[in-house]
Amino acid sequence: MKLLLAGESWMSYTTHVKGFDSFFTSTYNSGEKWLKKALEDGGWQVSYLPNHVAAEQFPFTMDEITKYDCVILSDIGSNTLLMSNDTFIRSVRKPNRCELIRDYVQAGGSLVMIGGYLTFSGVDGKGRWGVTPVSDVLPVSMLEGDDRREHPEGINPKVETRHPAIANIDGVWPALLGYNKTIAKPNTHVPVTINGDPLIAFGEFGKGKSAVFTSDCAPHWAPPEFCEWKQYPALWQGLIGYITDNMQV
């Protein structure tokens, strides 16, 4: 099984002011390691595209995207896929990759959206996924504007119903520090909630399936106790296994 993970990276540019003088530093960071390891330990082959790479290398055609059994979007804004350099800099017409993702799911592909500051509606509404065709094949509807729900005190997920995807997970789930607020669509399954809102939801669209995890798979919303939780691998293996019809016993 081949998975495509896009997002989960960022660059920081910092101004240091020391009295009269100042200087600048820049860093690059990524948060894919926990999720990638969990899935690879489950037997999946994961191709990872950081945000700055996904802008140009995320598939443009159905032939390219159908090489993967599942596409995972994690903390990546819709603009990254809508405005490649050819389009934004040179005004060249290119395929709409949000339409491509929708068509991929409806043709039998699998899609997961994981929460963050640039997925769903995101910080200041900058994720903008709710106004793209991707929203047609997600099991939740998105809010307009900033949809973040910050919980620095920590908030525990609540299992509402047993579901094959989480059948191997027992006990109290570790607290999370925030999530993207969404609204479950009719005829979708929401086995786990957070503060009464969907945390995990599943839906079927055309011949394919999709899922959401509306909090993070890495810091900061997913603190160390969540990322190092002994059942963290089972969570992601079960979620991906369910929507790809590849559940492992």
VOTORFI-155576 format. One line per 8 residues: their letters; for each residue x, y, z of C-alpha. Coordinates in nm, 2 decimals. Last residue first. Example, Ala and Ser with C-alpha at 12.3 -4.5 7.8 and 13.67 -1.06 7.14 Angstrom:
# VOTORFI-155576
SA) 1.37 -0.11 0.71; 1.23 -0.45 0.78 .
***
This chain:
# VOTORFI-155576
VQMNDTIY) -0.57 -0.81 1.23; -0.48 -0.55 0.97; -0.75 -0.35 0.80; -0.68 -0.28 0.43; -1.01 -0.15 0.30; -0.83 0.18 0.22; -1.06 0.38 0.45; -1.03 0.13 0.73 .
GILGQWLA) -0.66 0.07 0.71; -0.58 0.44 0.72; -0.78 0.49 1.04; -0.66 0.16 1.20; -0.29 0.22 1.12; -0.33 0.58 1.25; -0.48 0.49 1.59; -0.28 0.17 1.62 .
PYQKWECF) 0.05 0.37 1.59; -0.06 0.61 1.86; -0.16 0.33 2.10; 0.16 0.35 2.30; 0.12 0.72 2.34; 0.45 0.89 2.23; 0.27 1.15 2.01; -0.01 1.19 2.27 .
EPPAWHPA) 0.22 1.23 2.57; 0.45 1.45 2.36; 0.17 1.71 2.29; -0.06 1.69 1.99; -0.18 2.05 1.94; 0.18 2.17 1.92; 0.31 1.93 1.83; 0.24 1.63 1.59 .
CDSTFVAS) -0.06 1.44 1.45; -0.28 1.75 1.50; -0.65 1.79 1.58; -0.94 1.74 1.33; -0.87 1.38 1.23; -1.07 1.35 0.91; -1.16 1.05 0.70; -1.24 0.98 0.34 .
KGKGFEGF) -1.38 0.69 0.13; -1.40 0.61 -0.24; -1.65 0.48 -0.50; -1.87 0.79 -0.50; -1.82 0.95 -0.16; -1.81 0.75 0.16; -1.76 0.92 0.49; -1.56 0.89 0.81 .
AILPDGNI) -1.51 1.12 1.12; -1.25 1.15 1.39; -1.24 1.45 1.61; -1.59 1.57 1.55; -1.73 1.83 1.80; -1.87 1.77 2.15; -1.55 1.89 2.32; -1.36 1.64 2.12 .
TVPVHTNP) -1.55 1.36 1.95; -1.47 1.00 1.84; -1.68 0.76 1.64; -1.83 1.02 1.40; -1.98 0.83 1.11; -2.13 1.01 0.81; -2.49 1.00 0.69; -2.54 1.37 0.74 .
KAITKNYG) -2.23 1.59 0.75; -2.04 1.64 1.07; -1.97 2.01 1.16; -1.61 2.13 1.20; -1.40 2.29 1.48; -1.03 2.26 1.41; -0.84 2.13 1.72; -0.66 2.22 2.04 .
LLAPWVGD) -0.43 2.11 2.31; -0.49 1.73 2.30; -0.53 1.51 2.61; -0.43 1.15 2.61; -0.70 0.89 2.53; -0.86 0.70 2.82; -0.87 0.33 2.78; -0.86 0.10 2.48 .
INAIAPHR) -0.76 0.12 2.12; -0.77 -0.19 1.90; -1.12 -0.14 1.77; -1.04 0.22 1.66; -1.09 0.18 1.29; -1.35 -0.09 1.33; -1.58 0.15 1.52; -1.71 0.14 1.87 .
TEVKPNIG) -1.92 0.45 1.95; -1.88 0.78 2.12; -1.51 0.76 2.21; -1.43 1.10 2.38; -1.11 1.29 2.32; -0.95 1.46 2.62; -0.89 1.83 2.65; -0.58 2.00 2.76 .
EPHERRDD) -0.55 2.33 2.96; -0.40 2.50 2.65; -0.73 2.44 2.47; -0.73 2.64 2.15; -1.03 2.59 1.92; -0.93 2.69 1.57; -1.20 2.76 1.31; -1.08 3.10 1.19 .
GELMSVPL) -1.32 3.22 0.92; -1.61 3.03 0.76; -1.67 2.70 0.93; -1.61 2.37 0.76; -1.85 2.08 0.68; -1.75 1.73 0.77; -1.73 1.39 0.60; -1.49 1.52 0.33 .
VDSVPTVG) -1.55 1.46 -0.04; -1.72 1.78 -0.14; -1.48 1.99 0.07; -1.20 1.89 -0.17; -1.38 2.10 -0.43; -1.25 2.41 -0.26; -1.43 2.68 -0.06; -1.41 2.48 0.27 .
WRGKGDVG) -1.03 2.41 0.22; -0.96 2.78 0.28; -0.65 2.72 0.50; -0.62 3.09 0.56; -0.94 3.13 0.76; -0.75 3.35 1.02; -0.59 3.03 1.13; -0.74 2.72 0.96 .
SFTLYGGI) -1.05 2.67 0.75; -0.98 2.29 0.73; -0.61 2.26 0.72; -0.36 2.55 0.76; -0.33 2.59 1.14; -0.36 2.22 1.20; -0.60 1.93 1.15; -0.55 1.61 0.96 .
MVLSGGAQ) -0.73 1.55 0.63; -0.74 1.19 0.51; -0.83 1.08 0.15; -0.89 0.74 -0.01; -0.93 0.67 -0.39; -1.22 0.50 -0.56; -1.32 0.73 -0.85; -1.50 0.97 -0.62 .
VYDRILEC) -1.18 1.00 -0.42; -0.96 1.08 -0.72; -1.22 1.32 -0.86; -1.22 1.53 -0.54; -0.84 1.52 -0.52; -0.82 1.63 -0.89; -1.06 1.92 -0.83; -0.83 2.04 -0.55 .
RNPKRVSR) -0.54 1.99 -0.79; -0.68 2.24 -1.04; -0.48 2.16 -1.36; -0.24 2.43 -1.48; -0.29 2.75 -1.68; 0.03 2.96 -1.69; 0.02 3.30 -1.53; 0.40 3.31 -1.49 .
IFTDNSML) 0.45 3.38 -1.12; 0.13 3.24 -0.97; 0.04 2.98 -1.23; 0.38 2.84 -1.31; 0.49 2.87 -0.95; 0.20 2.66 -0.84; -0.10 2.83 -0.70; -0.39 2.59 -0.62 .
LTNSGIDS) -0.19 2.33 -0.43; -0.01 2.56 -0.18; -0.32 2.78 -0.18; -0.52 2.49 -0.02; -0.31 2.52 0.29; -0.11 2.23 0.43; -0.14 2.13 0.80; -0.18 1.76 0.71 .
LIVCDYKT) -0.32 1.63 0.38; -0.30 1.25 0.35; -0.36 1.08 0.01; -0.44 0.71 0.01; -0.38 0.41 -0.23; -0.13 0.60 -0.43; -0.03 0.55 -0.79; -0.38 0.70 -0.86 .
IEDMTFPF) -0.23 1.05 -0.80; 0.00 1.04 -1.10; -0.24 0.89 -1.36; -0.51 1.13 -1.23; -0.29 1.43 -1.31; -0.13 1.72 -1.13; 0.04 1.52 -0.85; 0.21 1.71 -0.56 .
QEAAVHNP) 0.56 1.80 -0.69; 0.55 2.18 -0.73; 0.37 2.31 -0.42; 0.43 1.98 -0.25; 0.80 2.06 -0.21; 0.75 2.38 -0.01; 0.49 2.20 0.20; 0.69 1.89 0.27 .
LYSVQWGG) 0.61 1.60 0.04; 0.64 1.25 0.20; 0.60 0.92 0.02; 0.49 0.66 0.27; 0.51 0.28 0.20; 0.27 0.11 0.44; 0.36 -0.19 0.65; 0.22 -0.09 0.98 .
DELAKKLW) 0.56 0.02 1.10; 0.56 0.25 0.80; 0.24 0.40 0.92; 0.35 0.47 1.27; 0.69 0.59 1.15; 0.53 0.85 0.91; 0.29 0.97 1.17; 0.56 1.03 1.43 .
KEGSNYTS) 0.81 1.17 1.19; 0.59 1.42 1.00; 0.65 1.73 1.21; 0.89 1.93 1.00; 1.12 2.22 1.08; 1.33 2.47 0.88; 1.51 2.76 1.06; 1.60 3.12 0.98 .
TFFSDFGK) 1.80 3.37 1.18; 1.80 3.75 1.17; 2.01 4.03 1.33; 1.95 4.33 1.55; 2.15 4.60 1.71; 2.07 4.91 1.92; 1.96 4.70 2.22; 1.97 4.33 2.12 .
VHTTYSMW) 1.69 4.26 1.88; 1.67 3.92 1.72; 1.44 3.89 1.42; 1.32 3.54 1.34; 1.24 3.37 1.01; 1.07 3.03 1.05; 1.01 2.76 0.79; 0.74 2.51 0.81 .
SEGALLLK) 0.66 2.14 0.76; 0.36 1.91 0.81; 0.23 1.91 0.45; 0.17 1.63 0.20; 0.16 1.26 0.29; 0.12 1.02 -0.01; 0.05 0.66 0.08; 0.14 0.34 -0.10 .
M) 0.00 0.00 0.00 .
***
